Structures are given as C-alpha cells and as structure tokens.
Amino acid sequence: RALRAEAHKYFNKIYLRGIMSREDAYEWLSAMLGIPIGNTHIGQMGEYYCQKVIEESKKVLAHHAGIRTGSCQGAAKGGKYHDTDRAAAAHC
C-alpha cells in the first residue's frame, strides 16, 4: 500500500508540474508499462510495477528539472533522453 502511494506521489508530479497533461501522462504510463490504457491504475499495481512507475517518473522529473535550470547534465543516461520527454529533450 505504501509503495502504491509513493508511485502516485511521483507520477502525479508529472502532470501537476505541467510536464505533461494528465491524459498524456497516463498514455505515457500505459506505453511504458506495456499495458492497455484502461488497465493503467496504480492502485491495482503490484510491487514490480509500482517500482517501475517510481523509477521512470523520477527520470522524467529529473530531466525536466535539468531543463528548467538550464543544465541537462544528469538528465540523460548514456546520451539518450527519455523517449516520452522528446519535446523537452530538444531544448538540451
């Protein structure tokens, strides 16, 4: 239960901070997890998927923070930007 709350905490920041719309964030989550959009409910996810949501949400948030501060270092791993944050990555 605590893990689901943590997953929601990080995932919600993606749309609450305006990085993506809520709809786009759920579409991103669906694609990232490889599950249909209608089944993309953090409240029904197990430990593995919650960890994945937390990990990937943190990556998007860190990348966006790097863009806002003008420093994209650390925002990309191995020189590749997160696929779902292409528009933001174009600024780096």
C-alpha positions, 0 to 999 in steps of 0.5 A: 500500500505504501509503495502504491502511494509513493508511485502516485506521489511521483507520477502525479508530479508529472502532470501537476508540474505541467510536464505533461497533461494528465491524459498524456501522462497516463498514455505515457504510463500505459506505453511504458508499462506495456499495458492497455490504457484502461488497465493503467491504475496504480492502485491495482499495481503490484510491487514490480510495477509500482517500482517501475512507475517510481523509477521512470517518473523520477527520470522524467522529473529529473530531466525536466528539472535539468531543463528548467535550470538550464543544465541537462547534465544528469538528465540523460543516461548514456546520451539518450533522453527519455523517449516520452520527454522528446519535446523537452529533450530538444531544448538540451 
